[in-house]
């Protein structure tokens, strides 16, 4: 039996959060495919999965009215925090499995973080 969390105007449904995470993952994969060497498929997949997971885990665990309310017009605390977790996840991955091309991976991490911010602001 699946647990469905009802959403209110101040919170988001699990499906909405999952869609936001999926869009982030797809954009992160596109960035990784653009910046990383063609042979770096494991790294590309990791960037996509970790970016999507970071957004899903953050937005699900912090799906509270106080954090979803826009303090700055158009930007909530969650909009700012989800990309930070994306950056942390991708940094931890780089520390555990150093890339053959650190500069390109750093560019990928930066662009995936920006994509995470854009998706969180636009879709949620």
C-alpha positions, 0 to 999 in steps of 0.5 A: 500500500502506497502512502500518499501525502495530501497536499495543501496550498502551502505544501506539494504532493509527492507526485509534484516533488517527484516530477520536479526531481525528475526534471532536475535529473534530466537537465543534469544528465544533459549538462553532464553529457555536454561537459563530460567526456563521452566515455564517462557514462558512469559519471553522467548517470551519477550526476543525473541520479544524485541531482534528482535524489537530492531534490526529491529527498530535500523537498520531501523532507522539508515540505512544510508551509514555513519553508515553501512560503516565498520570503523573497518574491518568487523564492522560498527557503526550499528553492534555495536549499534544494540546490545546496543539497545537489551541490553537496551530493555531487561534491561528495561523489567527486570526493569518493570517485575523483573524475579523470577531468576534474575541471569538466566535472566541476563545471558539470556540478556548477551547471547541475546546481544552477539547473536545480535552482531553476527547476525548483523556482519554476516548477514548485 
